[in-house]
């Protein structure tokens, strides 16, 4: 989370608990001068008057590996993931034209459809580079489109079309730069989110079955890929929340959903399929994600979300280093900077989709129809919230299995805490909740902390030493919930730290050559950010499904979703069809579905900046731990 989220009554962020120790670790050793006297006594004032050290270089990877801070305030650490990196990469590498077809060569060599030569030697596929360049792919979140739509006074669909025109159109990035490089495909993350929702509901229903819920867990397996989360299951799509949990509250790791976020799942799908279909290594595929949150940069930097998790063992590439599923993340504001750096005004770009005649099909017909349907995916209803609708889809899935049941919605202590229940014949079937904002998250994790059993002589068994919890009361707050949708930003993902803020709207509109709107939210009135967030939410929830036509950036070679025609349709999502697409993805890549869909989490412990134990202290500690001493 970043302090940029602080605005009026939405001021909800956590300050770093400990000063960052990275600069201390990177201080260079002071070299003595040649004319120095080795016997001279150096006074304290001479030391303090010495040259200040150069600024430390801190990367996002450093922040993920360090447990010193209790927050992910890495908004200042985006030098490796910014619009500048996007432009630099486009200017360094020409766009690889997607190949059309493959043909077999001779002598065991296959001239693959891509810019690489694939040779089979002793059963191992070795890929030799014969041309420089990268295949550029971008994915865009609906929250970014909503932020741009509210700023430019256009619809959410028009904002999406303008972004696609910027990234792929003839008057966008393609018109400039060293090579005229551009993005071959621009994917709406709403399509992949449907796979996340279906897989997430299946994960919850499996985890809550009696035989699974009471299965013993192996010590040290908390957060592992092959483990099942415990009740209450907590959403894992928010990287700010995940970073906070891993660094400060590792006892919640067994409760985290193992499901990848739409950003991560899109990256895995893109690189696994394109590298397999085009016979190119993942390093030649460059994936840009445009997200509402700075913390998504952290997610892209995770070592768990790389090609190591899904690349087949018999795949030998020129570089053995793991390749990130998402190479770069920029936010809505950085998208504006990207356009401005190329002297492009987004408001002047066409508001219609790229013509179908200019669209290059994705190299698998079934996945092409899934990623680029003939009709736009609609954002969820208001009741589902602005953060993807995970809880709502799971709740609707349970409701579909209990005909005649109804959903109850109860507001909590503030607008960012909402409780949901599925009720049938006045009997509660399942309870869920939504917790947004770090203030509410702190209350949630505090109540999930395991109770300490009193060791006082004569104390009753099961009595908690933790204040505020009555032992044996039968109710333990969040532990009653089956599922909790947790998001770090107050107000949800539409209020992400990288979204366009109300104080920037007038400047953006002036730069775009747009006049001030009537009734525009003033930048100096109290509560203006909250009003502005309401406008962004309105743009997000007003997005409607649109039928495809000849101008849509979709395929007209078949139906948008190949509906199974069954009854397993929840909130407009055909769950059987989504499962079929996931199975097809696993089949064509030869990778197990678990490796494609799920990831792992770990407790972050670091001794960086801490005093190292001497051998004497280490032996003394070991002796005392086994009952010995000096």
SEDREN-893605 format. One record per residue: y, x, z of N, C-alpha, C in turn. Coordinates in steps of 0.02 Angstrom, whole numbers, plus 50000, padded with zeros to 5 digits. Layout:
REM residues N
YXZYXZYXZ...
This chain:
REM residues 630
499415004250000500005000050000500625004450000501145001749975501755005649970502315001950006502805005750030503375002750063503774998450016503614998849952503974994749903503824987449914503294985849951503134978949965503604975950017503984980250051504434977850102505024974250071505084967850084505644963950058505724957650100506274957350137506434951450178505844949450223505664943050219505134940650263504444942550237504414945950180503774948350155503674955650175504044957850225503994964750249503334965450286502834968150252502164968450281501804974550254501894980150287501534986150267501434990550328500984995250321500824999550377501115006450365501475008950414501765015650408501225020850422501285026750393500795032050406500775033550481500175033850508500105035150579500165042550595499985046850548500015054050558500355057050497500805061850508501135064950452500615068250407500735068050342500265070950295500185078350308499565080650314499435087650331499325091850268499335088850210499205092650149499705098350139500365097150149500835102750140500675108650186500435107350246500265112850292499695117050264499215113550234498635117050207498805121150145499345119450111499505122750048500055127950055500255129450118500775134550127500515141350104500885144750060500655151250037500745156550091500315161450090500385166950138500985171150121501375172950171501985176850160501795184150150501975186750092501825193750077502365198150109502165203450143502665207950174503035211850120503665213050134504055216950086503855224250090503965227950034503755234950030504125239250080504765237750094505165241950138505145239650211504665235250227504635232750295504335238050341504565238050403504315242650453503735239350491503135242050486502565238750519502635238450594503075242650624503165242750697503755238550720504115235550672504705231650690504505225050721504845222950772504715216550804505105211150768504755205950747505075200350711505255194950761505885193350765506105188250812506025181350782506065176250825505945169350803506475166950754507105169250764507635166950720507545169750650507235175650646507115178550579506575174650543506085172150578505545168250547505815161650520506215158250560506475151750538506965152450481507265158350475507765159150422507455161350357506795161950356506465164150294506495158750241506285160450181506315155850124505885149750136506135143850118505715137850126505135138150076504555135650096503975135850051504075131049993503735132349937503785127649882503455121049900503665115649867503365109149883502625109049868502255105549911501535105149902501365100349845500845101949809500605097649756500045093249784500155086849786499675082149815499435077349760498795076549754498515072049705498215065949739498045060949700497735055049729497065056549759496715061449730496065063449757496135066249827496675069949839496805072649906496865066949956497215061649938497335056149984496695052249997496255051849948495635048349959495165052250005495215058850003494765062950043495025064450112495645062450127495955064050191495995057950235495795058650298495825053050344496435053350389496915057450372497505058250414497955052250415498045048850359498495043150356498105036650363498425031650391498105025150399498335020350344498655022850294498875018550240498815022350174498825018650120498785021850054499475021650023499965024750055500645024850030500715030449979500365029649923500365034949873500785033249813501295028949822501725027249766502095033349739502185038449782502535044449761502055049549730501415047949728500925052749704500615050449638501025048049593500775045249531500885049749472501015056149485501175060649430500595061449381499985060449406499405061049362499205054449331499515048949352499385042449322500055038849315500355039549257501015036649246501095035449171501665032249154501795031049083501895037649046502115042849082502185049449050501515052149029501005051249070500335053549051500085049748990500235043248987500025039348929500325042248865500975043448866501305046148806501065053148789500955057248840500715064048828500025063948797499595059648821498915059248793498925056548722499345051548709499395048948640499665054248592500125058348616500405063548573499945069548565499485070348611499025076048608498425074748564498165068548567497555066948530497685061448479497455062348418497495056848370496985051448386497145045348366496685039848377496075040748332495485040048362494875040448322494765033748287494685033748223494525027448189493815025348206493705019348231493025017248247492585017348186492005020548190491545020748132491265013948117491025013248056490785006748033490025006248040489675011248019488945010848020488655017848029488025018048050487685024448059487165025348004487005031547990486475032847943486085038847967485445039047951485015044347976485065050447932485055056247963485065062447927484355065147920484295071647915483645074647906483555080047960482945082447966482775087848012482945086148084482805079848102482915077948171483645077048191484105077248142484805076548157485045069748134485405066248177485685059648160486435060248154486695058648095487415058348086487645051648114487815051748177487995045548211488615042448181488755036248200489335032648174489985035348200489975040048247490595042548275490755049548251491265052548280491495059148259491085064848290490465063248309490035068248340489375068648302489075074448304488425075548274487915075348330487425071048325486925070148377486275073348355486035078048394485415081548378484925080548434484305078848416483785077948466483385084348471483405087348529483045093648541482635093048604481975093448596481515092848653481625086348692481755081148654481845074548685482515073448717482985078148711483645077448741484165076848686484605071748692485135070748644485715075448660485875079848614486435084548622486975082648573487595081948597488145079648556488625085348542488755086748478489195092148458489835089248429490395091648454491045089148431491195091848362491375087448315491575089648249492275087348230492595083748276493275081548263493625080048328494255082248335494625080748395494925073748391495035070848449495345064248451495035060148506495325054348519495075049848570495095042648544494655038648572494645031548558495015028148616495585025248602496025022448654495885015048663495775013048726495645006148744496075004448805496364998448806496774996248862496524989548889496634988448953496484981948984497094979749023497234973249021497854970549051497664964849098497954965049158497814959849207498284953849197498074947849216498504941949208499114942149254499064945649311499654946049356500224949949323500054955149285500574958949249500894954549196500494950749161500774946149110501234941049142501054938649202501474933749236502134936849257502124943049281502734946449302503204947349242502924949449186503324950449126503584943849099503174938649103503374932049079503964929349119503934929949186504494927549227505124931449215505064937949200505644942149189505984940649122505574939649070505844938849003505904931448982505754926949028505794919649014505354917748955504744920048955504254918048904503644915448941503164912748903502554910448934502084916348948501594915148990501114920449006500734922648944500574917948900500214919648839500654923848793501294922048788501744925948746501844932948774501874933648840501934940248870501324944548854500724941448855500124945148837500134947348765500374943048721500414944948650500914950648639501464950548675501964955848668501684962548693501284962348746500974968548771500484971248719500094966748689499614968848638499984971648577500554968648559500944971248503501224978148519501414979348582501664985948602501124991148597500534989548620499994994448623499624995448557499594990248516499184990648455499544988748391500114985248397500444982648338500814987748297500984986048236501324990748191502024992648214502354988448253503024990048277503024992648349502434994148375502374996648443502275004248445501835006548486501705013648494501465016948430501145013048388500885015748325501435018448280502045015748288502595017648244502905024348262502725027248318503035033548338502525038448364502775043748395502335048748422502115053948371501775059048395501565064548353501045062348301500575058248323500025056248279500035048748262500505045048290500485037748281499895034648316499665037848370499085035448406499245028748441498735024648446498815017948475498145015848505498145009848534497545007348567497165002848520496525004548510496115000748463495974993748489495834993148554495704986548583496134985548645496384979548654496744977448715496364971548744496074972648803495614967848833495954964148890495864957648892496104953448947495594953949004495804956349062495324957049117495074950349143495384944849123495114938349142494404937349115494254940349057493584939649028493064943049072493214949249092492744952849134492734950049205493294947149227493314944149293492794938549299492644934949246492134929849249491464932749267491314938749241490694942049260490714944049333491294946149358491364947849429491264941749473491534936049453491464929949493490744927749497490394927849441489694925649441489264930549482489354937049470488974941949508489144941749582489784940449597489984940049667489664934049703489634928349669489314922549698488574923749708488244926949660487534928449667487414933249726487864938149734487794942949789487844939349856488334934849863488424931349926487834926749942487604923149892487054918549904486414922249921486314928049890485724932049907485784934949977486384937249995486474940350060486414935350117486564929050104486564923950157485904920250163485414921850122484754918850130484454921350196484074917150231483834919050298483444925650300483014926650250482604932750251483024939050240483574938350202484004944150190484494945150247484764939750272485274940250325485004943350388484354942350402484064945050464483674951450453483724954250393483364960450379483704966250415483324970650447483644976350483483944981250434484494984250454484834989150412484654996250434484625000650386484465007650401485085011250424485015015150476485585018850502485845023750451486495023750441486805028250393486855025450323486605019250313486625016250246487205011550237487665011250286488225006550281488635008050219488725002950177489135003750117488765006650059488115007850064487735010850009487635005849953487515008449893487455004249834486864999449839486305001649867485704997649867485614993549930486154992549968486114988550029486444981750018486284977050060486564970350055487094969450108487684966950090488214966050140488034960950193488334961850252488214957350308488754952050312488584946550344489064941150355489544943150412490194941850404490534939050345490614944350291490494942350229490574946850173491314947150154491574953150146492284954250134492384956650062492884953850029493044955649960493184963149954492974966049899493084973249888493504974749827493844969649800494224970649738494904973849750495134974049812495794976849828495724984049853495944989049814495844996049834496264998049895496834994949906497234996449965496854994550028496534988850027496134986550083495514991050092495194992950038494594997250042494775004050071495325006950048495545013450073495695013050148496005007750169496165006650239495535006050281495045002350256494425001250293494025007750298493985011550245493595017650246493895022850293494555023050297494885028150337494955026350411495025020050426495205018150495494715013450529494335009450491493885004650522493205004850486492845010350492492205010850456491675005950479491785002750536491284997850559491274991550516491774990750471491764984950427491404986450361491214992750350490894994550286490264990450273489844988950323489254984750308489424977750283490044975650294490254968850273490554968750203490704974550174491054974650110490584972650053490834968550008490474967049947490394973349906489804974349877489684980349837489924979549765490174973649748490374972149679490974976149657490974978649596491544982149568492104977149554492714979549552493284975349534493304974349459493684969449434493734968649361493984974949325494444978649357494674984849325494104989749318493734990849371493184995649370492624993349323492464986849325491924984349283492104984749209492734983549194492964984249124492884991349101493064996149143492985003149124492265005049113491825002749156491115004249148490845001249083491034995049069490794991649008491034995348946491684996948945491975000048886491635006748871491595011048921491345017748909490595017948898490225013848935489495013948926489285011348857489615006048834489435003148769489685007348711490315009348714490595013148658490255019948650490105023348706489775029848700489075029148673488745023548688488065022448663488075020248590488525015748573488535013048505488825018048454489305022048476489635026648429489385033848435488905035048480488635041848489489195046848505489625044948549490155049548571490125050048647490315055648675490305056348748490855052148780490775050148842491295046048875491975049548878491985056148875492615059748879493065058448819492775055948764493175054548704493425047348703493285043648756493535036748762494045036748818494655034548803495205034748851495405027648868495315025848931495425018948954496055018548997496525014548976497145013149013497095006149043497235005549108497254999049141497964997549163498204991649148498884989549166498804984349222498994986349282498834982549342499464981149383499434976349429500024974649469500134979049530499684983749543499684987149607499634994749599500014998549638499965005849637499275008149662498975004349708498345006449737497775006349686497875002949630497365003249578497295010249550497805014349558497755021349538497255024949584497255023049647496765025749694496065023849673495975017649655495305015349635495055019249575495495020549527495285024249467495095031449484495345034049540495205040949560494575041649602494235036249618493635036549660493065040149624492735044449659492175048249630491575043749615491535037849648490985033249635491055029649569491655029349542491785025549481491855030349422491325034049408491325038749353490675037949313490625041849260490035041449217489395043649253489455047249309488865049249347488455043249370488795037549380488455031649407488035028049355488185028949291487835024949240487585029049180487805035149171487605038949112486865040549116486475039249064485755040849065485635048249077485095049749111484945056649128484785060949068484565057949013484395061848953484985062648906485585061048930486185061548888486535068048905486545072748859486845079348870487485079648830488045080748864488705081048832488975088148835489455089748792489755096448795490055098048863490305093148899490585094248965490155090549017489935094149067489505091149118489905087749173490565088449172490975085349224490955077749217490925074149273490935066849269491595064349241491575058849204492165055949172492325049349207492955048449225493165042349259493095036349212492895030749241492855024549202493545022049181494045023349222494735021749206495135028149209495415030249153495755036649149496465036349177496795030749169497495030249191497655023049208498065022149260498295015549280499055015649282499365010749250500085009949256500225002649277500815001549303500994994949329501464991449280501674985449299502124981549255502774985249243503054988149295503684991849287503584998149244503025001449254502895007449214502765005649141502534999549128502454997349060503134996849026503644994549062504324994349035504575001349021504435006049066504635013049055504285015948994503655014048984503275016448926503615014248861503825007948859504155005448798504835008748790505215009448844505885012348840505855019648817505325023248837505265030248817505185031048741504935025848708504865025848635505415021748602505935020048641506495016048615506265009348587505805006148622505544999648602505764994448654506064989048632506224983548676505664978348670505344977148726504764972648725504954965648702505554963448721505764956648703505844955748628505924961148591505994960648518505324960548482504784961848517504124961948485503884954848470503464954048420503204947348404502844944248464502924937748472502614934148527501954931048508501694932748451501054930048428500534935648428499914933548427499364938448427499344942348362499024948048365498924951948304498474947948257498594948348192498164944648145497434946748150496994941948142496284943448146496064948548093496434948748038496264953447985496374960648006496794961848056496924968548080496494970548139496074965948162495674967248221495014970648203494854975748240494214979248231493714976448280493154973848256492654970848301492374976048349492234973748410491894977948458491184979148432490904985148443490274986948411489654983548438489704977348459489124973348477489344966048471489024962148427489254955248415489294950948478488794951348521488794947148581489364949148629489444955548639489984957848682490664956848650490694957048584491324955748549491554948548561491084943848558491264936848571491434935748644491144939648688491294939048760491984941848776492144947748750492774951048766493364948048728493244945648668493784942948626493594935948603493604931048649493414924248631493924920948585493704915748554494144912148508494654907848545494594907148610495094903648651495244907848712495864907748734496074911748791495754909148855495614913848899495374912048966495964909449006495864903949040496394900949082496364903949152496944905349181496964907449250496734901649295496514903149354496254898049399496804893449425496604887949455497074883249483497424886249544497954882849567498334885249624497914886049686497444881549697497024881849757496594888149758496464891049699496044897149695496434903349715497104902949716497504908749735497664913349677498134917849687498364922249632497994928949628497404929449660497064935849663496374935749632496264931349584495634931349548495174925549563495274922249620494874916349635494164917749657494044923349691493364925049713493094919849762493464918549815493244913749865493134906849834493604904749793493574897949766492954897049721492794902149681492214901549638491564901449678491534905449731490934905349773490864898649808491424895949831491414889449865491204883949817491464884149755491274879149705490534879949685490284885949687489574887049671489134883749724489324884549787488954881149840489024873549834489614871149816489724863949810489284861049755489194864949700488774862549645488044861549667487844865249719487154864549745487094859149798487664856349817487664850949867488064845049840487774841049796488144835349767488394830649822489004828249813489304823749862489684827249917489674833849918490044837549969490774838149950491194839649998491914840249986492174846750017492734849149990493034855350014493634853750057493654856550117494224855750162494634862150162495284861450164495744867250164496194866550225496204871750267496614871750328497044877950330497704877050336498154882750340498104885950408498154892550409498104896150472498784897350503498834902950540499444904350578500034905850532499914907550470500454908550421500184907050352500614907450301500424905450234499884909850204499784915850231499294920550203498614920150237498524915450281497874914250312497684906950299497144906050262496914899350245496164899050256495934893650288495224892650300494954887150254494354888250229494024883550184493354881650213493164875450202492514873150225492194868450175491544868750170491164864050128490824859150175490984852750167490754847650215490354842350178489804840450208489394835050180489144830550238489304824250233489124819350285489384821650353490024823750353490364825950414490034832050445489624835450408489284841450433489514847450394489774852750427489984858750390489384862550363489424864250299488884868050267489034875550268489644877250252489834884350250490584884850261490804890350292491514891550306491724898150275492324898150246492604904150215493344904550233493664910150218494364910950235494694915850187495354915450185495764920050146496254923550193496244930150191496704934250232497084938950185497744937650178498164941950137498674945550183498844951650165499354955350202499044959350259499304965450270499014969850320499074967250391499584963350406499644960650474499044956150489498874951950441498294947550451497644951450448497614956550405497004960550400496864964050466497384966550499497294969850563496974965150614497194958950614496894954050660496164952750642496024952650577495334951450554494864956950576495044963250561494594968750576494534969950652495064968350688495044969050761494524964450791494484958450763494004953550790493294954750764493224959050713492554960850689492284967050723492694970350764492474976450796491914974950845491374978850843490804977550888491024978150961490754973751001490934973751072490594979551108490944982151158490664987351200490354984151262489734986051275489384983251332489584987051395489764983351446489974986451508489394990351540489554996351563489055000651596489135000551673489564996151697489664995751769489024993151802488854995851860488254993451896488314986051912487784982351897487774975351912488094970951860488354973951805488684969951753488164965851716488364959851696487914955451659487824958051588487224957151562487084959251493487484955051445487754958151394488124954651343488854953551358489084956251416489784955551433490194960751396490714958551361491114963051321491664966251362491784972651349492344976051381492974975451339492914972251282493494971651238493904965551258494544966351274494944960651297495034955451242495064949251263495204943851216494584940851186493984943351203493364940651176492924938451234492764932151235492334929551288491614930351267491234934051305490534935251288490134928851296489674927751248489234922051251489584915451239490184915551212490554909351200490284905551141489894908951096489614905551038490084905450979490714906950989491184907350933491514914150935491514917450879491794924150877492254924950817492674919950805493184920450753492894921550684493104927150651492904928450583492144928850572491774930250625491044930750617490734924150598491104918650607490854912150586490904911350510491344915150478491444914450407490864917550369490684914550313490194917450269490514922550222491144921250204491484925450155492234925350170492554931150163493274931650173493584935250113494064932150081494424935350026495004939250056494964945850053495454950350085495864953850031496524953250036496984956649991497544959750031497724965950016498214969550056498924966950048499094964249991499784962049978499904955050006500424954050044500594947150065500774943050003500494937249998500604933149940500104934349885499674939349892499164940549842499374945449788498964945849736499054951049684499674950049641499944943949638500564943049600501144946549634501064948349697501584951949734501404959249742501024962049695500834968949698501434973649697501344979649724501894984349730502164986749664501784986049610502014988349545502324982949502502374976849529502674971349492503434972149488503734968749442504464968849434504774964949492505224968149529505534965049587506174961349567506394956949611506974952849596507594957049588507644962549624508224966949618508254970649552507704970449515507674974049451507724969449391507694962849403507664958149347508284958549303508864958449335509494958549297509554964849255509354970549284509384976849248508904976949189508304974249199507814973949145508054969449089508314963649106508544959049055509134961949016509574965749051510124968849016509874974248968509384978148990509094983248946508744980248886508474974248894508134970848840508614966948796509264966948813509744963348774509724955848784509494953748844509444946648859510004944648906510254938648899510804936248941510524933749007510964933149055510774930649121510574923349116510024921549147509784914649144510154910249192510214903949174510524899149219510074898049279510374898049338509974897149398509544903049417509714908949389509304914849404509364916649477508824918949505508804920849575509284926549587509734925649635510214930949650509884936649687510134942649674509814948549704510094950249772510574946349797510884948049862510774942649914510464937149896510354931749945509724933049986509724930950050509124931650090508554927550060507954930350063507374926850038507304926849963507704930949928507674930649855507004933149828506694937949862506044940449838505514935049843505554930949896505064925549903505154920349848505784918849831505904914149776505654917049710505774923549702505554926749639504794926649634504454927849690503724927649689503484920649670503854915549690503684908749670503714907849595504204911049563504254910549490503684914249455503494919949483502934923649454502294919649462502194916649520501604912349531501604906549483502184903649471502234898049424502014900149354502234906149332502024908649267501274909949266501004912449322500294914049326499874907649321500044902549360499634896549363499774891849304500324892749268500474888349212500114890349149499764896049149499414898249089498874893249072498874891049010498394886148986497924889248936497334886148929496874888248878497174886748809497074891248762497324890248695496754891148646496704886448599496194887048547496384892548499495884896048473496014901448426496184898748357496544902848319496684901248250496664907748212496894907748151496854913648109497264919448136497744917948179498164923248205497934925848273497434922648301497214924748368496844931348364496914935148418496584941648422495864940748445495524936248414494824934948432494414934348369493774933548378493324933048321493204925748305493144924248242492974917348222492254917048196491854921948217491174922248194490694918148236490944914948288490514911048331490894907948388490564904148430490904901048487491134906248536491624904248577491934909048622491454911248677491004906948697490584908848755489844907348746489634905148687488924903748675488634899848734488954894348750488754890448808488014888748808487714889548866486994888248872486844880748869487364876748879487254869548876486924866648938486804870848989486484868549050486984865849099486734864449160487154861649212487454867049257487274873349244487514878749286488214881049264488684876349263489374877649244489804876149305490154881249330490554880649390491274882149373491704877249384492424878049372492564880749301492194878149253492294880049183491954886549163491594889849208491244896149193490504894649186490224896149128489504895249116489134901249147488854900149205488534905649241487924908349205487544903949172486954906249135487154910749077487694908949043487934913048987488164919949012488534920049067488774926349094488184930849113487674927949145487084931949163486744934649100486734930649048486444932848985486824938748955487484938448959487894943948933487774950348974487734949749040487614955549082486924958549067486424954349059485754956849042485754960348975486114957548927486174960748861486514967548866487034967948906487384974348917486914979548946486514977548995486044982249025485504984348975485294979848932484774981348884485004986448831485614985448805485834989848750486044996648775486204997248840486395003748868485815007148903485295003348919484735006248954484885008049026485375004649056485585005949124485434999849167485175000949226485024995449271485654991549289485594984949294486164980749309486504982549375486114984649424486404986449488486904992249481486734997149439487185002849429487805000849390487744995849348488314993649308488794989349348488534985149391488944980149425489204982149493488834986449528488994987749598489174994949610489494996149667489695002849687489565003749762489795009249789489665010749860490315012749894490285012849961490865014650002490625019350057491085023250084490885028050134491445029050185491245030950244491725032650296492075039150277492735039150280493125045050261493265049150324492955054950328493065059550383493275066250354493775069150382494035075450356494235079950414494075086350408494295091250457494895095250433495195092750377495775096250350496355095750400496655101450416497215101550462497015101550535496365100850549496145100750618495935107850639495985109050704495785115550730495035116250725494815121750695494105122850688493805125550753493215123050769492885125150830492655132450825492725135950879492435142750882491685142150895491335147650886490615147550898490465145950970490875148451016490765147151087490835139651102491365136551074491475129451085490915125251054490685127250996490155123550962489505123951002489325129851027488715130551066488775126851132489375127051163489475123451226489405115951216489665113451161489605106351147488885104351134488515108651098487815107251084487405107351148487565112151193487195112651256487315106551299487945104351303488095098551345487795092251318487725091751251487445085651221486705084851236486365090451251485655089851266485525090751341486055090151381485975090251453486015097051484486195102151446486235108851474486945110551494487085116751503487755118951522487765126451531488335128851554488395136151565488245137651638
